[in-house]
Structures are given as structure tokens and as C-alpha cells.
Amino acid sequence: MTDERAEFEALIKMDHCDALIADAFWYFICAVFKADKKYEAHNEFLLDRMAANYVSYTLVEDPRISYKTKQKFFWKFYNYLSQAVYHCLKTAFPKNRNKIETNEMKRKLLNTFSELFTGVVIHSAKYTSWTDSNKSTGQGPNANHGGGDKDAKKNQSVSLADVYSKGVVKSKRQKVTMKYSPLVERYLMTHKYETMNNVRGWKMLITQRTEAQKEVDKKFKAYK
């Protein structure tokens, strides 16, 4: 085991991480998966607790963990958390796996937590490295609900002509608000610190790649 892997495991095994996963799981259910206005008070409570846990988590000092590893870990923490919540959802709602085990649901998880932890929806965040043990064990929608044929069709070779026939390939420019981490900002506000964040959110035009554009990029890369 490499030193960095051991340090990552030490961070993941901390109580802060367990608490954040648990609260993030319930927050996603109440705010997105089974969204309802009656959960608004619960969401506020969960966000306050997540903010406190996250800030204290980033400030933990452990001689086993280097500053460089902590930086790398928290740089993509929203992605690790999204993956953990994804697996929790599959375990908690086995009858809803057709809805959970989809690219759309994974994207919702990443969008929700990337915005919450960084202040920006990171559209380029990837879920391709997320493990899904159910596919190898014969469980889940691909095994029990005829999903195998659909996946087989998706994995078939697609030409550039097929990609262009799907629709507009040109990437769109969207106005995105760049801001401070909502969780950290919430923590500062609830604890009424004298030193507050004075950096206001600003808007930028960012080009977001469409799915069709991603397909074109993959094809051109294959031709090199």
C-alpha cells in the first residue's frame, strides 16, 4: 500500500467523513430524490450540520496525513461523497435501482454536491470511475430487468455521421455564477465570525460541452 493510499484511507475512516456521508444521504433524498416542501426544515438542519462537520474535517491535523494529500483529497471530495451517497441509495432503495443506476442520477449527485462544496456546478466532473459491484454479481437492472441489451447497443461502434445525426453538436455558452462554497459560507454566518467572506459572486460565460460534442471528441481522439 502506497503512503498516499494509506493517508486517503485514514481520512475516509474519520468520524467526520461518516457524518458527512450520512447527512448528505438524507439531504439528497429530501432535496432531490424525493423532494418535498415539507422537508425544507430538515434540509436546513442537515446543511448546518454538514457545514460544521466539513469545516472541522478540513482543519483536522493528523501526523499520518501530509498537507499535499489533504489538498488532493478535498480537491475532489464532492466526487467521493457523491459516489458514497450513490451506493447508499442503491442499498436503501433496492426496488428503485432502475431509477438510481442511471447516468442521469449520477449527474444529479455530482451537480448537487459539487455546487454545495465548491460553489459551482462542475459539469466536467466524471463518474466513470465509480464502481458498481451489482453488475458483476448479476444484480441490479442490467441483470433482472433486461438492461443488458440496452447496454450492448450503447457499446456498439458509432460513427461521426451517427453522432451528427443526433442533433446540434456545437457547444453552448452558459452564464455561471462563481461564488464561495455555500457550506463554508453558511458555517461563517451561523457562527457570526467578525471576519466574513467579502468576495461577492460574479458571473462568467463558460462553454459547456454537450454529450454530442463529447462523442465527437472521442471519435477524433480514436483517429489519432
Protein Blocks (a to p, Z undefined) as FASTA:
>chain_A
ZZklmmmmmmmmpmklmmmmmmmmmmmmmmmmmgcfklmmmmmmmmmmmmmmmmmmmmpc
cfkbcfklmmmmmmmmmmmmmmmmmmmmmmmmmmlmmmmmpfklmmmmmmmmmmmmnopa
cfkbcfklpccfklmnopajklmnopmmmmmmmmpccdfklmmmnocfbdcddddddddd
fklmmmmmmnopabdcfbdcdddddddddfklmmmmmmmmmmZZ
